[in-house]
Amino acid sequence: LDFMVAAHHALGDQERVTDLMSTGIERDCSRSWSEPSKDNCIAWYQALAGAEPDDALQRIQRALEAEGDRSDFLDTKAMVHLSRGELEQAHQSAVAAARLDPDDVYMLWQAERIGDMLRTAQ
């Protein structure tokens, strides 16, 4: 559901985004093993939906403070910053995630993709 949220957000179908985000949070985040994981999950959905940017940032920062640097949490932080239009911070978080998990092609792609966006914006 998370990438469907992002797709419908890109299409501007906010009603569908809200519905999918609620369903995804209920399905995926309620099963989280810990509060930091739940915060990460909710922040991920919020970032992909472009919803509640301040809450999303607070949630992912709280999760990172509780668990320390984790590549999955830093990736979420990158997406939260990206949704807030904070390209430099998004890139820093994506690069940090990729450094922690350099064998994960997704993390490398994410850092490269956000880096390209940052360079284009500059």
C-alpha positions, 0 to 999 in steps of 0.5 A: 500500500505504501507505494500506491499511496505515493503513486496516488499522491503524485497523481493528485488523488488526495481522497484515495491517498488518505484512504490508502494511507489510513488502511496502510497505517492500520495494516502495517504499523499496528503490527510493529514490534516497538514504538520506534518501529511504529513511529518509523512506519507512520512517518513513512506513510505520511512522507509518501502521502505528503501528509502531516510533515511536522508530525512525520519529522517528529516521529522519525526523529523520536525513532532514531533517538530511541534506536540509534542510526538504522538504515531503514529509519534514515531512509524514512527520514530522507523521505520525510525531508524530501516530502518537506522540500528539504533536499539537502537534509534528504540527501544527507539522510539517504547517504547515511542510510546507504553508508550503513547498508552499502549492499542494499541496492535500494539504499544506493539508488535512493541516495543517488536519486535524491543527490540528482534532485539536489544537484538539479535544484542548485 
